[in-house]
Amino acid sequence: EQLNVSLEDERNHNKILKKKHQAAVKKEKVLNDQEVEQGIVVASHNFNFEELELG
């Protein structure tokens, strides 16, 4: 009986972890999208800077 309870607990725990993980992934994806947008701007600046140095 104790074993069944702990298995059930573990399942519930895993569900909670999965939900937390999915929420974190969503949040991270939003942050990543923002960073990508900023990164594109930064990358284009860096690219121009490198061209100047080479020139």
C-alpha distance matrix in Angstrom:
0.0 3.8 5.3 5.2 6.5 8.9 10.0 10.8 12.5 14.4 15.6 16.8 18.4 20.1 21.4 22.9 24.4 25.8 27.4 28.8 30.1 31.7 33.3 34.6 35.9 37.7 39.2 40.2 41.8 43.9 44.9 45.7 47.9 49.8 50.2 51.4 54.0 55.1 54.9 57.3 59.8 59.4 59.8 62.9 64.4 63.6 65.1 68.3 68.4 68.1 70.8 73.1 72.5 73.3 76.3
3.8 0.0 3.8 5.5 5.2 6.4 8.7 9.9 10.5 12.3 14.3 15.4 16.3 18.2 20.0 21.0 22.2 24.1 25.8 26.8 28.1 30.1 31.5 32.5 34.0 36.0 37.2 38.1 40.0 42.0 42.8 43.6 46.0 47.7 48.0 49.3 52.0 52.9 52.7 55.3 57.6 57.1 57.5 60.8 62.1 61.2 62.8 66.0 66.0 65.7 68.5 70.7 70.0 70.9 74.0
5.3 3.8 0.0 3.8 5.4 5.2 6.2 8.6 9.8 10.5 12.3 14.2 15.0 16.3 18.4 19.9 20.7 22.2 24.3 25.4 26.3 28.2 30.1 30.9 32.1 34.3 35.7 36.4 38.1 40.4 41.2 41.7 44.1 46.1 46.2 47.3 50.1 51.1 50.7 53.2 55.7 55.2 55.4 58.6 60.0 59.1 60.6 63.8 63.9 63.4 66.2 68.5 67.8 68.5 71.6
5.2 5.5 3.8 0.0 3.8 5.5 5.1 6.1 8.5 9.8 10.6 12.3 14.0 15.2 16.6 18.4 19.7 20.9 22.7 24.3 25.3 26.8 28.6 29.9 31.1 32.9 34.5 35.5 36.9 39.1 40.2 40.9 42.9 45.0 45.4 46.5 49.1 50.3 50.1 52.4 54.9 54.6 54.9 58.0 59.6 58.8 60.2 63.4 63.6 63.3 66.0 68.3 67.8 68.5 71.5
6.5 5.2 5.4 3.8 0.0 3.8 5.4 5.1 6.1 8.5 9.9 10.5 12.0 14.1 15.3 16.4 18.1 19.7 21.1 22.4 23.9 25.6 26.9 28.2 29.8 31.5 32.8 34.0 35.7 37.6 38.6 39.6 41.7 43.5 44.0 45.3 47.8 48.9 48.9 51.3 53.6 53.3 53.8 56.9 58.3 57.7 59.3 62.4 62.5 62.4 65.1 67.3 66.8 67.7 70.7
8.9 6.4 5.2 5.5 3.8 0.0 3.8 5.4 4.8 6.0 8.5 9.7 10.1 12.0 14.0 15.0 15.9 17.9 19.7 20.6 21.7 23.8 25.3 26.2 27.7 29.8 31.0 31.8 33.6 35.8 36.5 37.3 39.6 41.4 41.6 43.0 45.7 46.6 46.4 48.9 51.3 50.8 51.2 54.4 55.7 54.9 56.5 59.7 59.7 59.5 62.3 64.5 63.8 64.7 67.8
10.0 8.7 6.2 5.1 5.4 3.8 0.0 3.8 5.4 5.0 6.2 8.7 9.7 10.4 12.3 14.2 15.0 16.2 18.4 19.8 20.5 22.2 24.2 25.2 26.3 28.3 29.9 30.6 32.1 34.5 35.5 36.0 38.2 40.3 40.5 41.5 44.3 45.4 45.1 47.4 50.0 49.7 49.9 53.0 54.6 53.7 55.1 58.4 58.6 58.2 60.9 63.2 62.7 63.4 66.4
10.8 9.9 8.6 6.1 5.1 5.4 3.8 0.0 3.8 5.4 5.1 6.2 8.5 9.8 10.6 12.4 14.1 15.2 16.7 18.4 19.7 21.0 22.7 24.2 25.4 27.0 28.6 29.8 31.2 33.3 34.5 35.3 37.2 39.2 39.8 40.9 43.4 44.7 44.7 46.9 49.4 49.3 49.7 52.7 54.2 53.7 55.1 58.2 58.6 58.4 61.0 63.3 63.0 63.8 66.7
12.5 10.5 9.8 8.5 6.1 4.8 5.4 3.8 0.0 3.8 5.4 5.1 6.0 8.5 9.8 10.5 12.1 14.0 15.3 16.4 17.9 19.8 21.0 22.2 23.9 25.6 26.8 28.0 29.8 31.7 32.6 33.6 35.8 37.5 38.0 39.4 41.9 42.9 42.9 45.4 47.7 47.4 48.0 51.1 52.4 51.8 53.5 56.6 56.7 56.7 59.4 61.5 61.1 62.1 65.0
14.4 12.3 10.5 9.8 8.5 6.0 5.0 5.4 3.8 0.0 3.8 5.4 4.9 6.0 8.5 9.7 10.2 11.9 14.1 15.0 15.9 17.9 19.7 20.5 21.8 23.9 25.3 26.0 27.7 30.0 30.8 31.4 33.7 35.6 35.9 37.1 39.8 40.8 40.6 43.0 45.4 45.1 45.4 48.6 50.0 49.3 50.8 54.0 54.1 53.9 56.6 58.8 58.3 59.2 62.2
15.6 14.3 12.3 10.6 9.9 8.5 6.2 5.1 5.4 3.8 0.0 3.8 5.4 5.1 6.2 8.7 9.8 10.4 12.3 14.2 14.9 16.3 18.3 19.6 20.6 22.4 24.2 25.1 26.4 28.6 29.9 30.4 32.4 34.5 35.0 36.0 38.6 39.9 39.8 42.0 44.5 44.4 44.7 47.7 49.4 48.8 50.1 53.3 53.7 53.5 56.0 58.4 58.1 58.9 61.7
16.8 15.4 14.2 12.3 10.5 9.7 8.7 6.2 5.1 5.4 3.8 0.0 3.8 5.4 5.0 6.2 8.6 9.7 10.6 12.3 14.0 15.2 16.6 18.2 19.7 21.1 22.6 24.0 25.5 27.3 28.5 29.6 31.4 33.3 34.1 35.3 37.7 38.9 39.1 41.4 43.7 43.7 44.3 47.2 48.7 48.3 49.9 52.9 53.2 53.3 55.9 58.0 57.9 58.9 61.6
18.4 16.3 15.0 14.0 12.0 10.1 9.7 8.5 6.0 4.9 5.4 3.8 0.0 3.8 5.4 5.1 6.2 8.5 9.9 10.5 12.0 14.1 15.3 16.3 18.0 19.9 20.9 22.0 23.9 25.8 26.6 27.7 29.9 31.6 32.0 33.5 36.0 36.9 37.0 39.5 41.7 41.4 42.1 45.2 46.5 46.0 47.6 50.7 50.8 50.9 53.6 55.7 55.3 56.4 59.2
20.1 18.2 16.3 15.2 14.1 12.0 10.4 9.8 8.5 6.0 5.1 5.4 3.8 0.0 3.8 5.4 4.9 6.0 8.5 9.7 10.1 12.0 14.0 14.9 15.9 18.0 19.6 20.3 21.8 24.1 25.1 25.7 27.8 29.9 30.2 31.3 34.0 35.1 34.9 37.3 39.7 39.5 39.9 43.0 44.5 43.9 45.3 48.5 48.8 48.6 51.2 53.5 53.2 54.1 56.9
21.4 20.0 18.4 16.6 15.3 14.0 12.3 10.6 9.8 8.5 6.2 5.0 5.4 3.8 0.0 3.8 5.4 5.0 6.2 8.6 9.7 10.4 12.2 14.0 15.0 16.4 18.3 19.5 20.7 22.7 24.2 25.0 26.7 28.8 29.6 30.6 33.0 34.4 34.5 36.7 39.0 39.2 39.7 42.5 44.2 43.9 45.3 48.3 48.8 48.9 51.3 53.6 53.5 54.4 57.1
22.9 21.0 19.9 18.4 16.4 15.0 14.2 12.4 10.5 9.7 8.7 6.2 5.1 5.4 3.8 0.0 3.8 5.4 5.1 6.1 8.4 9.8 10.6 12.2 14.1 15.3 16.5 18.0 19.7 21.3 22.5 23.8 25.6 27.3 28.1 29.6 31.8 32.9 33.3 35.6 37.7 37.8 38.6 41.5 42.8 42.6 44.3 47.2 47.5 47.8 50.4 52.4 52.4 53.5 56.2
24.4 22.2 20.7 19.7 18.1 15.9 15.0 14.1 12.1 10.2 9.8 8.6 6.2 4.9 5.4 3.8 0.0 3.8 5.4 5.0 5.9 8.5 9.7 10.3 11.9 14.1 15.1 15.9 17.9 19.9 20.6 21.5 23.8 25.5 25.9 27.3 29.8 30.8 30.8 33.3 35.5 35.3 36.0 39.0 40.4 39.9 41.6 44.6 44.8 44.9 47.6 49.6 49.4 50.5 53.2
25.8 24.1 22.2 20.9 19.7 17.9 16.2 15.2 14.0 11.9 10.4 9.7 8.5 6.0 5.0 5.4 3.8 0.0 3.8 5.4 4.9 6.0 8.5 9.6 10.2 12.1 14.0 14.8 16.0 18.3 19.6 20.1 22.1 24.2 24.8 25.8 28.3 29.6 29.6 31.8 34.2 34.3 34.7 37.6 39.2 38.9 40.3 43.3 43.8 43.9 46.3 48.6 48.5 49.4 52.1
27.4 25.8 24.3 22.7 21.1 19.7 18.4 16.7 15.3 14.1 12.3 10.6 9.9 8.5 6.2 5.1 5.4 3.8 0.0 3.8 5.3 5.1 6.1 8.5 9.7 10.5 12.2 14.0 15.1 16.7 18.3 19.5 21.0 22.9 24.0 25.2 27.2 28.7 29.1 31.2 33.4 33.8 34.5 37.2 38.8 38.8 40.2 43.1 43.7 44.0 46.4 48.5 48.7 49.8 52.3
28.8 26.8 25.4 24.3 22.4 20.6 19.8 18.4 16.4 15.0 14.2 12.3 10.5 9.7 8.6 6.1 5.0 5.4 3.8 0.0 3.8 5.5 5.1 6.1 8.5 9.9 10.5 12.0 14.0 15.5 16.4 17.8 19.8 21.2 22.0 23.7 25.8 26.8 27.3 29.7 31.7 31.8 32.7 35.6 36.8 36.7 38.5 41.2 41.6 42.0 44.6 46.5 46.6 47.9 50.4
30.1 28.1 26.3 25.3 23.9 21.7 20.5 19.7 17.9 15.9 14.9 14.0 12.0 10.1 9.7 8.4 5.9 4.9 5.3 3.8 0.0 3.8 5.4 5.0 6.0 8.6 9.7 10.2 12.0 14.2 15.0 15.7 17.9 19.8 20.2 21.5 24.0 25.1 25.1 27.5 29.8 29.7 30.3 33.2 34.7 34.4 35.9 38.9 39.3 39.5 42.0 44.1 44.1 45.1 47.8
31.7 30.1 28.2 26.8 25.6 23.8 22.2 21.0 19.8 17.9 16.3 15.2 14.1 12.0 10.4 9.8 8.5 6.0 5.1 5.5 3.8 0.0 3.8 5.4 5.0 6.1 8.5 9.6 10.3 12.4 14.1 14.8 16.3 18.5 19.4 20.3 22.6 24.1 24.4 26.4 28.7 29.1 29.7 32.3 34.1 34.0 35.4 38.2 39.0 39.3 41.5 43.7 44.0 45.0 47.4
33.3 31.5 30.1 28.6 26.9 25.3 24.2 22.7 21.0 19.7 18.3 16.6 15.3 14.0 12.2 10.6 9.7 8.5 6.1 5.1 5.4 3.8 0.0 3.8 5.4 5.1 6.2 8.5 9.8 10.8 12.4 14.0 15.4 16.9 18.3 19.7 21.5 22.8 23.6 25.8 27.7 28.2 29.2 31.7 33.2 33.4 35.0 37.6 38.3 38.9 41.3 43.2 43.6 44.8 47.1
34.6 32.5 30.9 29.9 28.2 26.2 25.2 24.2 22.2 20.5 19.6 18.2 16.3 14.9 14.0 12.2 10.3 9.6 8.5 6.1 5.0 5.4 3.8 0.0 3.8 5.4 5.0 5.9 8.4 9.9 10.4 11.8 14.0 15.3 16.0 17.7 19.9 20.8 21.2 23.7 25.6 25.7 26.7 29.5 30.7 30.7 32.5 35.2 35.6 36.1 38.7 40.5 40.7 42.0 44.5
35.9 34.0 32.1 31.1 29.8 27.7 26.3 25.4 23.9 21.8 20.6 19.7 18.0 15.9 15.0 14.1 11.9 10.2 9.7 8.5 6.0 5.0 5.4 3.8 0.0 3.8 5.4 4.9 6.0 8.6 9.7 9.9 11.9 14.1 14.6 15.6 18.1 19.4 19.5 21.7 24.0 24.2 24.8 27.6 29.2 29.1 30.5 33.4 34.0 34.3 36.7 38.8 39.1 40.1 42.5
37.7 36.0 34.3 32.9 31.5 29.8 28.3 27.0 25.6 23.9 22.4 21.1 19.9 18.0 16.4 15.3 14.1 12.1 10.5 9.9 8.6 6.1 5.1 5.4 3.8 0.0 3.8 5.4 5.0 6.4 8.7 9.7 10.6 12.6 14.1 15.1 16.8 18.6 19.3 21.1 23.2 24.0 24.7 27.1 28.8 29.2 30.6 33.2 34.1 34.7 36.8 38.9 39.5 40.6 42.8
39.2 37.2 35.7 34.5 32.8 31.0 29.9 28.6 26.8 25.3 24.2 22.6 20.9 19.6 18.3 16.5 15.1 14.0 12.2 10.5 9.7 8.5 6.2 5.0 5.4 3.8 0.0 3.8 5.4 5.2 6.3 8.6 10.0 10.9 12.4 14.2 15.7 16.8 17.9 20.1 21.8 22.3 23.6 26.0 27.3 27.8 29.5 31.9 32.6 33.5 35.7 37.5 38.1 39.5 41.6
40.2 38.1 36.4 35.5 34.0 31.8 30.6 29.8 28.0 26.0 25.1 24.0 22.0 20.3 19.5 18.0 15.9 14.8 14.0 12.0 10.2 9.6 8.5 5.9 4.9 5.4 3.8 0.0 3.8 5.4 4.9 5.9 8.4 9.7 10.1 11.8 14.1 14.9 15.3 17.8 19.7 19.9 20.8 23.6 24.9 25.0 26.7 29.3 29.8 30.5 32.9 34.8 35.1 36.4 38.7
41.8 40.0 38.1 36.9 35.7 33.6 32.1 31.2 29.8 27.7 26.4 25.5 23.9 21.8 20.7 19.7 17.9 16.0 15.1 14.0 12.0 10.3 9.8 8.4 6.0 5.0 5.4 3.8 0.0 3.8 5.4 4.9 6.0 8.6 9.6 10.1 12.3 14.0 14.4 16.2 18.5 19.2 19.8 22.2 24.0 24.3 25.6 28.2 29.2 29.8 31.8 33.9 34.6 35.6 37.8
43.9 42.0 40.4 39.1 37.6 35.8 34.5 33.3 31.7 30.0 28.6 27.3 25.8 24.1 22.7 21.3 19.9 18.3 16.7 15.5 14.2 12.4 10.8 9.9 8.6 6.4 5.2 5.4 3.8 0.0 3.8 5.4 5.1 6.4 8.6 9.8 10.9 12.6 13.9 15.6 17.3 18.3 19.5 21.6 23.1 24.0 25.5 27.7 28.7 29.8 31.7 33.6 34.5 35.8 37.7
44.9 42.8 41.2 40.2 38.6 36.5 35.5 34.5 32.6 30.8 29.9 28.5 26.6 25.1 24.2 22.5 20.6 19.6 18.3 16.4 15.0 14.1 12.4 10.4 9.7 8.7 6.3 4.9 5.4 3.8 0.0 3.8 5.4 5.1 6.1 8.5 9.9 10.5 11.7 14.2 15.6 16.0 17.5 19.9 21.0 21.6 23.5 25.7 26.3 27.4 29.7 31.3 31.9 33.5 35.5
45.7 43.6 41.7 40.9 39.6 37.3 36.0 35.3 33.6 31.4 30.4 29.6 27.7 25.7 25.0 23.8 21.5 20.1 19.5 17.8 15.7 14.8 14.0 11.8 9.9 9.7 8.6 5.9 4.9 5.4 3.8 0.0 3.8 5.4 4.9 5.9 8.5 9.6 9.7 11.9 14.1 14.4 15.2 17.8 19.3 19.6 21.1 23.7 24.4 25.1 27.3 29.3 29.8 31.1 33.2
47.9 46.0 44.1 42.9 41.7 39.6 38.2 37.2 35.8 33.7 32.4 31.4 29.9 27.8 26.7 25.6 23.8 22.1 21.0 19.8 17.9 16.3 15.4 14.0 11.9 10.6 10.0 8.4 6.0 5.1 5.4 3.8 0.0 3.8 5.4 5.0 6.3 8.7 9.5 10.7 12.8 14.1 14.9 16.8 18.7 19.6 20.7 23.0 24.3 25.2 26.9 28.9 30.0 31.1 32.9
49.8 47.7 46.1 45.0 43.5 41.4 40.3 39.2 37.5 35.6 34.5 33.3 31.6 29.9 28.8 27.3 25.5 24.2 22.9 21.2 19.8 18.5 16.9 15.3 14.1 12.6 10.9 9.7 8.6 6.4 5.1 5.4 3.8 0.0 3.8 5.4 5.2 6.3 8.4 10.0 11.1 12.3 14.0 15.8 17.0 18.3 19.9 21.8 22.8 24.2 26.1 27.6 28.8 30.3 31.9
50.2 48.0 46.2 45.4 44.0 41.6 40.5 39.8 38.0 35.9 35.0 34.1 32.0 30.2 29.6 28.1 25.9 24.8 24.0 22.0 20.2 19.4 18.3 16.0 14.6 14.1 12.4 10.1 9.6 8.6 6.1 4.9 5.4 3.8 0.0 3.8 5.4 5.0 5.7 8.4 9.8 9.9 11.4 13.9 14.9 15.5 17.4 19.6 20.3 21.4 23.6 25.2 26.0 27.5 29.4
51.4 49.3 47.3 46.5 45.3 43.0 41.5 40.9 39.4 37.1 36.0 35.3 33.5 31.3 30.6 29.6 27.3 25.8 25.2 23.7 21.5 20.3 19.7 17.7 15.6 15.1 14.2 11.8 10.1 9.8 8.5 5.9 5.0 5.4 3.8 0.0 3.8 5.4 4.7 6.1 8.7 9.5 9.9 12.1 14.0 14.6 15.7 18.1 19.4 20.2 22.0 24.0 25.0 26.1 27.9
54.0 52.0 50.1 49.1 47.8 45.7 44.3 43.4 41.9 39.8 38.6 37.7 36.0 34.0 33.0 31.8 29.8 28.3 27.2 25.8 24.0 22.6 21.5 19.9 18.1 16.8 15.7 14.1 12.3 10.9 9.9 8.5 6.3 5.2 5.4 3.8 0.0 3.8 5.4 5.3 6.7 8.9 10.0 11.1 12.9 14.5 15.5 17.3 18.8 20.2 21.6 23.4 24.8 26.2 27.5
55.1 52.9 51.1 50.3 48.9 46.6 45.4 44.7 42.9 40.8 39.9 38.9 36.9 35.1 34.4 32.9 30.8 29.6 28.7 26.8 25.1 24.1 22.8 20.8 19.4 18.6 16.8 14.9 14.0 12.6 10.5 9.6 8.7 6.3 5.0 5.4 3.8 0.0 3.8 5.4 5.2 6.2 8.5 10.0 10.8 12.3 14.2 15.7 16.6 18.3 20.2 21.5 22.7 24.5 25.9
54.9 52.7 50.7 50.1 48.9 46.4 45.1 44.7 42.9 40.6 39.8 39.1 37.0 34.9 34.5 33.3 30.8 29.6 29.1 27.3 25.1 24.4 23.6 21.2 19.5 19.3 17.9 15.3 14.4 13.9 11.7 9.7 9.5 8.4 5.7 4.7 5.4 3.8 0.0 3.8 5.3 4.9 5.8 8.4 9.7 10.1 11.7 14.0 14.9 15.9 17.9 19.7 20.6 22.0 23.8
57.3 55.3 53.2 52.4 51.3 48.9 47.4 46.9 45.4 43.0 42.0 41.4 39.5 37.3 36.7 35.6 33.3 31.8 31.2 29.7 27.5 26.4 25.8 23.7 21.7 21.1 20.1 17.8 16.2 15.6 14.2 11.9 10.7 10.0 8.4 6.1 5.3 5.4 3.8 0.0 3.8 5.4 5.0 6.1 8.6 9.8 10.3 12.4 14.1 15.2 16.5 18.5 19.9 21.0 22.4
59.8 57.6 55.7 54.9 53.6 51.3 50.0 49.4 47.7 45.4 44.5 43.7 41.7 39.7 39.0 37.7 35.5 34.2 33.4 31.7 29.8 28.7 27.7 25.6 24.0 23.2 21.8 19.7 18.5 17.3 15.6 14.1 12.8 11.1 9.8 8.7 6.7 5.2 5.3 3.8 0.0 3.8 5.5 5.3 6.4 8.8 9.9 11.0 12.5 14.4 15.7 17.0 18.7 20.3 21.4
59.4 57.1 55.2 54.6 53.3 50.8 49.7 49.3 47.4 45.1 44.4 43.7 41.4 39.5 39.2 37.8 35.3 34.3 33.8 31.8 29.7 29.1 28.2 25.7 24.2 24.0 22.3 19.9 19.2 18.3 16.0 14.4 14.1 12.3 9.9 9.5 8.9 6.2 4.9 5.4 3.8 0.0 3.8 5.5 5.1 6.2 8.5 10.0 10.5 12.2 14.3 15.4 16.5 18.4 19.9
59.8 57.5 55.4 54.9 53.8 51.2 49.9 49.7 48.0 45.4 44.7 44.3 42.1 39.9 39.7 38.6 36.0 34.7 34.5 32.7 30.3 29.7 29.2 26.7 24.8 24.7 23.6 20.8 19.8 19.5 17.5 15.2 14.9 14.0 11.4 9.9 10.0 8.5 5.8 5.0 5.5 3.8 0.0 3.8 5.4 5.0 6.0 8.6 9.7 10.4 12.2 14.2 15.2 16.3 18.1
62.9 60.8 58.6 58.0 56.9 54.4 53.0 52.7 51.1 48.6 47.7 47.2 45.2 43.0 42.5 41.5 39.0 37.6 37.2 35.6 33.2 32.3 31.7 29.5 27.6 27.1 26.0 23.6 22.2 21.6 19.9 17.8 16.8 15.8 13.9 12.1 11.1 10.0 8.4 6.1 5.3 5.5 3.8 0.0 3.8 5.4 5.0 6.3 8.6 9.9 10.7 12.5 14.4 15.5 16.5
64.4 62.1 60.0 59.6 58.3 55.7 54.6 54.2 52.4 50.0 49.4 48.7 46.5 44.5 44.2 42.8 40.4 39.2 38.8 36.8 34.7 34.1 33.2 30.7 29.2 28.8 27.3 24.9 24.0 23.1 21.0 19.3 18.7 17.0 14.9 14.0 12.9 10.8 9.7 8.6 6.4 5.1 5.4 3.8 0.0 3.8 5.4 5.3 6.2 8.7 10.0 10.8 12.5 14.4 15.4
63.6 61.2 59.1 58.8 57.7 54.9 53.7 53.7 51.8 49.3 48.8 48.3 46.0 43.9 43.9 42.6 39.9 38.9 38.8 36.7 34.4 34.0 33.4 30.7 29.1 29.2 27.8 25.0 24.3 24.0 21.6 19.6 19.6 18.3 15.5 14.6 14.5 12.3 10.1 9.8 8.8 6.2 5.0 5.4 3.8 0.0 3.8 5.4 4.9 6.1 8.6 9.8 10.5 12.3 14.1
65.1 62.8 60.6 60.2 59.3 56.5 55.1 55.1 53.5 50.8 50.1 49.9 47.6 45.3 45.3 44.3 41.6 40.3 40.2 38.5 35.9 35.4 35.0 32.5 30.5 30.6 29.5 26.7 25.6 25.5 23.5 21.1 20.7 19.9 17.4 15.7 15.5 14.2 11.7 10.3 9.9 8.5 6.0 5.0 5.4 3.8 0.0 3.8 5.4 5.2 6.3 8.7 10.0 10.7 12.2
68.3 66.0 63.8 63.4 62.4 59.7 58.4 58.2 56.6 54.0 53.3 52.9 50.7 48.5 48.3 47.2 44.6 43.3 43.1 41.2 38.9 38.2 37.6 35.2 33.4 33.2 31.9 29.3 28.2 27.7 25.7 23.7 23.0 21.8 19.6 18.1 17.3 15.7 14.0 12.4 11.0 10.0 8.6 6.3 5.3 5.4 3.8 0.0 3.8 5.5 5.1 6.3 8.8 10.0 10.5
68.4 66.0 63.9 63.6 62.5 59.7 58.6 58.6 56.7 54.1 53.7 53.2 50.8 48.8 48.8 47.5 44.8 43.8 43.7 41.6 39.3 39.0 38.3 35.6 34.0 34.1 32.6 29.8 29.2 28.7 26.3 24.4 24.3 22.8 20.3 19.4 18.8 16.6 14.9 14.1 12.5 10.5 9.7 8.6 6.2 4.9 5.4 3.8 0.0 3.8 5.4 5.2 6.3 8.8 9.9
68.1 65.7 63.4 63.3 62.4 59.5 58.2 58.4 56.7 53.9 53.5 53.3 50.9 48.6 48.9 47.8 44.9 43.9 44.0 42.0 39.5 39.3 38.9 36.1 34.3 34.7 33.5 30.5 29.8 29.8 27.4 25.1 25.2 24.2 21.4 20.2 20.2 18.3 15.9 15.2 14.4 12.2 10.4 9.9 8.7 6.1 5.2 5.5 3.8 0.0 3.8 5.3 5.0 6.2 8.5
70.8 68.5 66.2 66.0 65.1 62.3 60.9 61.0 59.4 56.6 56.0 55.9 53.6 51.2 51.3 50.4 47.6 46.3 46.4 44.6 42.0 41.5 41.3 38.7 36.7 36.8 35.7 32.9 31.8 31.7 29.7 27.3 26.9 26.1 23.6 22.0 21.6 20.2 17.9 16.5 15.7 14.3 12.2 10.7 10.0 8.6 6.3 5.1 5.4 3.8 0.0 3.8 5.4 5.2 6.0
73.1 70.7 68.5 68.3 67.3 64.5 63.2 63.3 61.5 58.8 58.4 58.0 55.7 53.5 53.6 52.4 49.6 48.6 48.5 46.5 44.1 43.7 43.2 40.5 38.8 38.9 37.5 34.8 33.9 33.6 31.3 29.3 28.9 27.6 25.2 24.0 23.4 21.5 19.7 18.5 17.0 15.4 14.2 12.5 10.8 9.8 8.7 6.3 5.2 5.3 3.8 0.0 3.8 5.5 5.0
72.5 70.0 67.8 67.8 66.8 63.8 62.7 63.0 61.1 58.3 58.1 57.9 55.3 53.2 53.5 52.4 49.4 48.5 48.7 46.6 44.1 44.0 43.6 40.7 39.1 39.5 38.1 35.1 34.6 34.5 31.9 29.8 30.0 28.8 26.0 25.0 24.8 22.7 20.6 19.9 18.7 16.5 15.2 14.4 12.5 10.5 10.0 8.8 6.3 5.0 5.4 3.8 0.0 3.8 5.5
73.3 70.9 68.5 68.5 67.7 64.7 63.4 63.8 62.1 59.2 58.9 58.9 56.4 54.1 54.4 53.5 50.5 49.4 49.8 47.9 45.1 45.0 44.8 42.0 40.1 40.6 39.5 36.4 35.6 35.8 33.5 31.1 31.1 30.3 27.5 26.1 26.2 24.5 22.0 21.0 20.3 18.4 16.3 15.5 14.4 12.3 10.7 10.0 8.8 6.2 5.2 5.5 3.8 0.0 3.8
76.3 74.0 71.6 71.5 70.7 67.8 66.4 66.7 65.0 62.2 61.7 61.6 59.2 56.9 57.1 56.2 53.2 52.1 52.3 50.4 47.8 47.4 47.1 44.5 42.5 42.8 41.6 38.7 37.8 37.7 35.5 33.2 32.9 31.9 29.4 27.9 27.5 25.9 23.8 22.4 21.4 19.9 18.1 16.5 15.4 14.1 12.2 10.5 9.9 8.5 6.0 5.0 5.5 3.8 0.0
